[in-house]
Amino acid sequence: MNRYMPITGIDITPAAFLIDTEAPLDVLQATADYRFRTVTQVLENIAFREEFSSDTVVLHDFAKLLVIPLRDACDLMDVIGRRLRDQVSS
């Protein structure tokens, strides 16, 4: 695994947003956790509203917005998983 891994979803070279795959595991986990919790909070706020009316275009754009931190968090969890598997196999 390369030290710096580009986040998924941006297919541009050179990548500007990178994950340091050698960062401490607790830092990687905290960064992923922050992104998961941010998206969760926004979705909970929408889910528990009395009224929520919006058109399909707005909902589509909103979903695209929430995908970004979710994808980042999944990339971070992937790095954590690889690092933990490497520790077990060593």
Backbone as numpy.savetxt, mean C-alpha at the origin, in Angstrom:
# Nx Ny Nz CAx CAy CAz Cx Cy Cz
16.84 -10.20 -4.02 15.98 -9.03 -4.02 16.89 -7.80 -4.02
16.60 -6.88 -4.93 17.36 -5.63 -4.99 17.09 -4.79 -3.76
18.06 -3.98 -3.38 17.91 -3.14 -2.18 16.73 -2.19 -2.34
16.63 -1.53 -3.46 15.54 -0.56 -3.68 14.59 -1.10 -4.73
13.36 -1.28 -4.32 12.33 -1.86 -5.19 11.29 -0.79 -5.51
11.01 -0.57 -6.80 9.97 0.40 -7.13 8.59 -0.09 -6.69
7.74 0.84 -6.28 6.38 0.44 -5.93 5.65 0.03 -7.20
4.67 -0.81 -7.04 3.89 -1.31 -8.17 2.94 -0.23 -8.67
2.59 -0.32 -9.93 1.57 0.58 -10.45 2.13 1.77 -11.19
3.42 2.03 -11.06 4.03 3.13 -11.79 5.08 2.52 -12.70
4.78 2.51 -13.96 5.66 1.85 -14.92 6.52 2.88 -15.64
7.36 3.58 -14.87 8.22 4.61 -15.42 9.65 4.31 -14.98
10.58 4.45 -15.90 11.99 4.25 -15.57 12.73 5.55 -15.76
13.50 5.99 -14.80 13.72 5.38 -13.49 12.56 5.68 -12.55
12.33 4.77 -11.63 11.26 4.93 -10.65 11.62 6.00 -9.63
10.64 6.77 -9.19 10.87 7.82 -8.21 10.50 7.37 -6.79
9.55 6.46 -6.67 9.12 5.97 -5.37 9.64 4.56 -5.19
10.48 4.38 -4.19 11.15 3.10 -3.97 10.95 2.62 -2.54
10.97 1.31 -2.37 10.95 0.70 -1.04 12.36 0.21 -0.74
12.88 0.60 0.41 14.18 0.10 0.85 13.95 -1.29 1.45
14.27 -2.31 0.69 13.99 -3.69 1.12 14.85 -4.11 2.31
15.86 -3.31 2.65 16.72 -3.63 3.79 16.37 -2.78 5.02
15.30 -2.01 4.94 14.86 -1.23 6.10 14.46 -2.20 7.21
14.53 -1.78 8.46 14.11 -2.66 9.56 12.66 -3.13 9.35
12.40 -4.37 9.73 11.06 -4.94 9.53 9.98 -4.12 10.23
10.28 -3.59 11.41 9.25 -2.82 12.12 8.92 -1.52 11.38
9.89 -0.96 10.68 9.64 0.26 9.90 8.79 -0.08 8.68
9.11 -1.17 8.01 8.30 -1.59 6.86 6.87 -1.89 7.29
6.72 -2.58 8.42 5.39 -2.93 8.92 4.62 -1.68 9.31
5.25 -0.74 9.98 4.56 0.48 10.40 4.12 1.30 9.18
4.93 1.31 8.15 4.58 2.05 6.93 3.38 1.40 6.24
3.39 0.08 6.15 2.25 -0.63 5.55 1.00 -0.43 6.40
1.15 -0.54 7.71 0.03 -0.38 8.63 -0.62 0.99 8.47
0.19 2.03 8.36 -0.34 3.39 8.20 -1.20 3.49 6.95
-0.75 2.90 5.86 -1.51 2.95 4.61 -2.80 2.15 4.71
-2.74 0.95 5.28 -3.96 0.15 5.46 -4.97 0.89 6.33
-4.52 1.46 7.43 -5.43 2.15 8.35 -6.02 3.41 7.74
-5.26 4.11 6.92 -5.78 5.30 6.26 -6.94 4.94 5.34
-6.74 3.92 4.52 -7.80 3.50 3.61 -8.99 2.96 4.39
-8.72 2.20 5.43 -9.81 1.65 6.25 -10.65 2.77 6.86
-10.00 3.80 7.37 -10.72 4.92 7.98 -11.63 5.62 6.98
-11.12 5.86 5.78 -11.92 6.52 4.75 -13.12 5.65 4.37
-12.88 4.36 4.18 -13.98 3.47 3.80 -15.01 3.34 4.92
-14.56 3.31 6.17 -15.51 3.26 7.29 -16.35 4.53 7.35
-15.72 5.66 7.12 -16.49 6.92 7.12 -17.58 6.90 6.06
-17.29 6.37 4.91 -18.29 6.28 3.84 -19.36 5.25 4.20
-18.93 4.10 4.70 -19.86 3.01 4.98 -20.88 3.36 6.05
-20.50 4.18 7.02 -21.39 4.48 8.12 -22.12 5.81 7.99
-22.04 6.41 6.83 -22.80 7.65 6.59 -24.27 7.30 6.40
-25.12 8.18 6.85 -26.55 7.98 6.67 -26.92 8.04 5.19
-26.39 9.04 4.54 -26.66 9.20 3.11 -25.35 9.34 2.36
-25.25 8.65 1.28 -24.08 8.80 0.41 -24.58 8.66 -1.01
-24.65 9.77 -1.68 -25.09 9.71 -3.07 -23.95 10.23 -3.94
-23.69 9.51 -4.98 -22.62 9.91 -5.89 -22.84 9.19 -7.21
-22.28 9.75 -8.23 -22.41 9.08 -9.52 -21.27 8.11 -9.73
-21.38 7.31 -10.74 -20.41 6.26 -11.03 -19.02 6.81 -11.29
-18.90 7.93 -11.95 -17.60 8.52 -12.25 -16.88 8.90 -10.95
-17.59 9.52 -10.04 -16.98 9.92 -8.77 -16.54 8.68 -8.00
-17.37 7.67 -7.94 -17.01 6.44 -7.23 -15.80 5.76 -7.89
-15.76 5.77 -9.20 -14.62 5.20 -9.92 -13.34 5.94 -9.58
-13.37 7.26 -9.59 -12.20 8.06 -9.24 -11.80 7.84 -7.79
-12.78 7.74 -6.92 -12.52 7.52 -5.51 -11.84 6.17 -5.30
-12.32 5.15 -5.98 -11.71 3.82 -5.88 -10.27 3.84 -6.37
-10.02 4.55 -7.46 -8.65 4.66 -7.97 -7.75 5.35 -6.95
-8.27 6.35 -6.26 -7.51 7.06 -5.24 -7.13 6.13 -4.08
-8.05 5.28 -3.65 -7.78 4.39 -2.53 -6.87 3.22 -2.91
-6.82 2.88 -4.16 -5.97 1.78 -4.62 -4.49 2.10 -4.40
-4.11 3.35 -4.51 -2.69 3.72 -4.41 -2.09 3.33 -3.06
-2.65 3.79 -1.92 -2.05 3.37 -0.65 -2.22 1.88 -0.38
-3.30 1.27 -0.88 -3.45 -0.17 -0.69 -2.37 -0.94 -1.43
-2.08 -0.54 -2.64 -1.04 -1.20 -3.42 0.33 -1.01 -2.76
0.59 0.21 -2.27 1.85 0.46 -1.56 1.98 -0.47 -0.35
0.91 -0.58 0.42 0.93 -1.43 1.61 1.15 -2.90 1.24
0.53 -3.34 0.17 0.74 -4.72 -0.28 2.18 -4.95 -0.72
2.77 -3.98 -1.39 4.18 -4.08 -1.78 5.07 -4.19 -0.54
4.78 -3.38 0.47 5.55 -3.44 1.71 5.38 -4.79 2.40
4.17 -5.30 2.44 3.93 -6.62 3.04 4.63 -7.73 2.26
4.74 -7.57 0.95 5.47 -8.54 0.13 6.95 -8.57 0.53
7.54 -7.40 0.72 8.94 -7.32 1.15 9.11 -7.96 2.53
8.19 -7.66 3.44 8.25 -8.25 4.79 8.18 -9.76 4.70
7.25 -10.26 3.91 7.10 -11.71 3.75 8.35 -12.37 3.19
8.93 -11.76 2.18 10.18 -12.31 1.62 11.29 -12.32 2.64
11.42 -11.22 3.38 12.47 -11.15 4.40 12.27 -12.21 5.48
11.03 -12.41 5.93 10.76 -13.41 6.95 11.01 -14.82 6.43
10.63 -15.09 5.19 10.90 -16.41 4.61 12.40 -16.66 4.50
13.15 -15.61 4.14 14.61 -15.75 4.05 15.21 -16.06 5.42
14.67 -15.44 6.48 15.17 -15.70 7.84 14.91 -17.15 8.25
13.75 -17.68 7.87 13.38 -19.05 8.24 14.26 -20.05 7.50
14.53 -19.78 6.23 15.30 -20.72 5.42 16.81 -20.64 5.68
17.24 -19.60 6.38 18.69 -19.47 6.67 19.11 -20.29 7.86
